[in-house]
Amino acid sequence: MGLPKEPRQKMINIMYLVLTALLALNVSAEILNAFKVVDNSLKESNGVLSNSTAAIYTNFEELLKDPKSSQKASIWKPKADQIKVLADETSKMLEEYKQKLKEEADLDKETGSFREDNIDAATRLFDTKGEGKILYGKLEEFKTKLLAIDKEMAGQIGPKIPLNLEVPKSASGNLKTGDKVKDWITSYFHMTPTVAALTMLSKFQNDVKNSENLAATFCVSQVGAVKLIMDKFEPLVGTSSTYLMPGEQMTVTAGLGAFNSNVKPVVTIDGRAISVNANGVAESTVAAGGTGAHSMNVSVSFVDPNTGEQKTISKKIDYTVGSPSGVAVSPDKMNVLYVGVDNPLTITAGAGSEKVSAQFSGGTITKVSGNKYIAKPNQGASGDQAVTVMVEGKAAGKIMFRVKQLPNPTAYVGNLKPGAVPSASFKAMGGIIAKLEDSEFDAPFEVVSYKVGALSADIPDYAPVDNKGARWAGGAATLINKLRPGALVAITDIVVRDPAGRTRTLSNSLSYNLK
């Protein structure tokens, strides 16, 4: 199609073509964020692989010291050393390419920021400057040298090596130039946003570390099973109950636990981490709560040195707290006292309710009527606090309670849960609420602020709008009123004020698909 001869119309057409090209090159923030999430996941995976492989190299040192395994270890350790050097060099080379790529994308060395959406940097570095051909050659050389270290190893792990240098198949079918390396560079780096190219380099690092782990595992398996030395011993004693009535029986279980001082377990009690001593045993003092039956969940996690597998053993411990001198303090709702709300208690002390009073170390306690009380912890209270029961002004007993902050509430648009919802219903809600789920407390949380953003056919750019208060107002109300079926709505950065008057930022965001 030819351009018109009239100069003004010709200029309009040219500007239209330029605008169309710019729109085609635009990379959305959602896509960039998705690549960053994948890149972070790959980095975490690389760290896990590095730790796992390092443990294999350390094990070789122990195998060399053991007369039973030293002969075989002396054969396979040099091969493992070659694997380590080769993998370290290749991983370092990929890390250097990441730095070069950031510099191509206008890296600010003071802040570390760079143009994540730049689609020219990767093309310029790997295609125009020829670094892609060098990168391909180094990766190919790594794979070839790795499999050349041992023939038997190559036969076993060769088909499993994750590093694949084949040219990805293209749906458009227009990548083939006849030059395999050129096609490979084009597939991964041509007109690719910088953050996506960095993710691909992290992916190749992951392939290298996976290959190293496979090769090192093969070498150590040729020496024999991992030798686990038990050098610490502890008596283990348990009972079937810690509270008995006359005539009841108690079962005592005893044995000897053997430990390896280099294998430290991770111990938690009700999700709280407990330090482990030199003998591999965790000790913790737990304050008794209110009267009655209680339980705690103990979890022990460890890495099986024979398989490298992460394992967890959990056990529930039951115990009972008795009432001193006939004193009983029972929470009417929960077994803990929450800051910022009224916590109803029932207090009895073997005397008339008119003679009974109470004190609370963590805040205030008020008699409502009879044996009913309300405890209200102070804002700064936490941990274990005592309710002291008084009979005619004298202390008759002390009961300990755990004081905690209320958990974060869950936010909703009215009564609508995230997902696909009718457009009219969504708009009719008028704002968001925050409430505790599955809780005995009707604790009021005030919505302070949040951001609202949307994407649709007539809203191509995601630009979140700030909103103050629970109800939609100002720019947020304008944005929501113009939404039509098919729009995607996101509500993020939700800030609430709890009953104690403190503000919190909720971790959950809301996403709705209007229909």
C-alpha positions, 0 to 999 in steps of 0.5 A: 500500500503506497503512502498518500501524496498529500504531505499532511496525510502522509505525516499522520499515517507515519505517526500512526505506524510509529505509535502502533510499533511502540504499542507492540513493544510495550511490556506490561508490569504484570509480565515483568513481575512474573519474570522477577518471581520466576527469577527469585524462585530459580535463585532459591533453587540454586541455593538449595542445590549448592548446599546439597552438592557442598554436603556431598563434597564434604562427605568425600573428606570423611570417606577418605579418612575411613580405612574402609572407604578410603581406597574407593574415595581416592579414586572418585574424589578427584573426579568430583573435584573436576566436576566442582571446578567445571561447574563453579567456572560456568556458574561464575561466567553466567553471573558475569553475563548478568552483570554485563546485561544490567550494565547494557540496560543502564545500571545505576551502580549506586542504587542497583536499579536498571531498565528492566523492560529494556528490549534492546540490551539483551539483543545488543549484548548477545547478538550484535556484540557476539556474546551469545555465540560465546555463551553458547560455546561455553555451555556446550563445552561445560556439558561435553567436559562434564560427561568426559570425566568418566565414561560410566558416569556419562552413560548413567546421567547423560540422558538426565542432564537438564542443560538443553541447548536445542533451539526451542520450537517456534509457534510462528515457524519463522526463527530458522536461519540454518544457523543453530547458534544464531537461532538459539540466540534469537530464541532466547535473547532477541528483543527480550526484556532485560528482566526476562533475559536475566531469568534465562541466565538464572535458568541456565545456572540452575541447569548447571547446578542440577547437572553438577549435583547429578554428577557428584551424587553419582561419584559418591554413590560409587564409594558406598552409602553415606556413613553416619557416625553416632557420637552423642547419646541421651536417655529418652524418658516419657510418661503417658500423663502428667496429671493423675488422680488417685488409683490411676496408672501412669505408663513410663517409656524409656530408651537411649537416643543416639545422635550425630553431632553434625546433623542438627534437627530443627525443633518447633513447639506450636510453631516456635523455634527451639534452640538445640544443644550440643547433644542434638536435644532441644529444651524449652520451658513452657508456662502452664495456661489456664486450668483444664486440659491443654496440648502442644504440637512438637515438630522435629525436622532433619535431613536424612544423611543417607538420602539427603531427603528432608523429613519431619516427625510431629507429635502432640503432647497433652497435659492438664493444669489443675486448680490451686486451692479450689480456684478456677479461672476459665476463659469463656471463648479462647484459651488465650487473652487477646489485646484490644478486645473484651475477654470474658472469664469465669472465676470461682474460688470456693466462696461466695462471688461477693467475696471474690475479686481478681487482679490481672498483671497484663491489663485490667479485669472487671467484674461484670456480675456474679462470677463473670469477669472481663479481662482486657490486656494492655496494648504492650502486653504479651507473653504469659500474664497472671490472673490472681484470684483474691478472696476477701482481699487475700490471694487465693491462687494465680492462673497464667494465661498467654496474651497475644495480638489479634490475628490479621483479619481477611479483607473482602469487597462487601460479602464477595470472595475473590474470583468471578463475580457479577459486575453489578454486585461488585459495584453495589458493595461500595467498598471493602470490609475487614473481619476475623474469620473462624473467630469467637471474637467480633473484633471490629477492624477499621479499613484505613486505606488501600489501592484499586487498579483495573485492566480491561479493553478500555483500560489498557494500562494498570494504574492503581488509585489510592483510596482513603477509608473503607468506601470507594471515593474520589478516583477509586469510585470513578474507576470502579463506576466505569468498569464493565464485564470482563474487567480485572480488578485488583485491590492491594496495600490494604491498611487496617486499624485493629481494636487496640488502635494500631494500624496493620498492612494486610498480606492478602490482596483481592482480585476480582473478574467481573462478569 
